[in-house]
Amino acid sequence: MVAVAFINPFSEEGRQIVRELGDLNSVYEENGNLIDLVIHSRSQDIADDESIPHNLIELALKRLEWYIRKKNNPDFDYKKYSYLYNPQITRFDVIAFYLLAQAISVKFGPNSRESRAMAECQGKIMESRIGELSIRDKKHLLNTILGSMLVGDVKWTIFADLLSSRKIRLSDLVMDQGSIILDEEEFTESFQDKLENRDPHKMYELLIGDHIKELILNKMIMQKTEDYITEVYKKSQRKVEPNPILLDLADGISEVLSKTYVSYGYHGTADENMEASPFNNDVFPPCVKTVLEGIKSGGRNDAIILFLTPFLSYARLYPDVFRRNITLKISDVDPQLEAVEKEILPLIYEAAERCSPPLFEDQPQEKVNINAKMGFGMHSDIELKHEGETTWYTPMGCEKVKLHLPSLCKPDETCKKIGNPLSYYIRRLNDIKYHKTDLKD
Ligand code: SF4
């Protein structure tokens, strides 16, 4: 039977593994049992020694590296990380999990991109592992873990944090008088009279079944990971000096994250097609130039919030979103939010100021909507802890602009070759880069 701690490092079993660890210095020692397990894991690629963790610190970093690679490249070589799906790794994996969480807590704290990456990594690892289990093991683990985490009558208010951070939505849950229903018997008892001519079992499988249990478990463990980082961070503030092993690991974590982000991010170098680079206002499309000059007639709010904000944020940070077709958050490409604060928001605010009447003069609350369109929730300040509460809107296509904001569209020659203002911008930037044209073209 698969160990509970393979999915839930916060289980009693998981905590017991950590208590038995003993001397922290051993985490750097070559671990023959770990290596043996890795190389004998099903489908594991053993040709490249680099992909084999030799000690617990290396395993911790590989865990995070797996998540970042998987997130940024759907075609990544998962055979280099097959051991992460092997239930026999549980003992080592739990220690690696706590090492990572503690290193992040003491060096970066909660509300950091490292903390977010850790929680998301845990969510993805759980999801992938559960996906590999047999139906029997999956059912057993879901019921055992949820049974220990949600005891008795579970009121929806228990998920207040998950709901407010939008990790789950109320519409995902089935409730009866404020209590969340997860069990099939309870479901049948509560709703039998409302399920006329319908098979209660089929309805249960459709509305709840393993998929909702898995979703709840996944998000609860992500939340617990964030809470654990906060708790360790608070404790670490009372200590004089954090353990140097954790600080060393934290440096390794930064390296893993920046290795992946640097080729694409704020300080990044050129991607083969398009680099994230400072704005070149000269090659903005006519519609964007119009909004930057300020909207004097109708459509002011939509032009600034729905049109300009997504355009500028993607043009600056993730210009080839449509080619790569991978969903990113702003902090994935601008981890310290420097470009957002120093380049993107100032340009949006200047355009808002040039409108007639100036946007924030009569509707200062619209700043919240600008933050929301960049993925930072409905808040007056942009903070990492709120990122993901809303979606980072992708830029409107030309057809939509023509339909909803027709006064912005004054097409020129380049417009004939593109379907989205962002493509216009990229095309003109590339023209300059490859000297096909000059700015007067
Ligand atoms: S065709 Fe597209 S890019 Fe050109 S002005 Fe109209 S909306 Fe903008």
Boltz pocket constraint, residues with backbone or C-beta under 6 A from the ligand:
constraints:
  - pocket:
      binder: B
      contacts: [[A, 285], [A, 286], [A, 287], [A, 288], [A, 397], [A, 398], [A, 401], [A, 402], [A, 408], [A, 409], [A, 410], [A, 411], [A, 412], [A, 415], [A, 418], [A, 419], [A, 420], [A, 421], [A, 424]]
      max_distance: 6.0
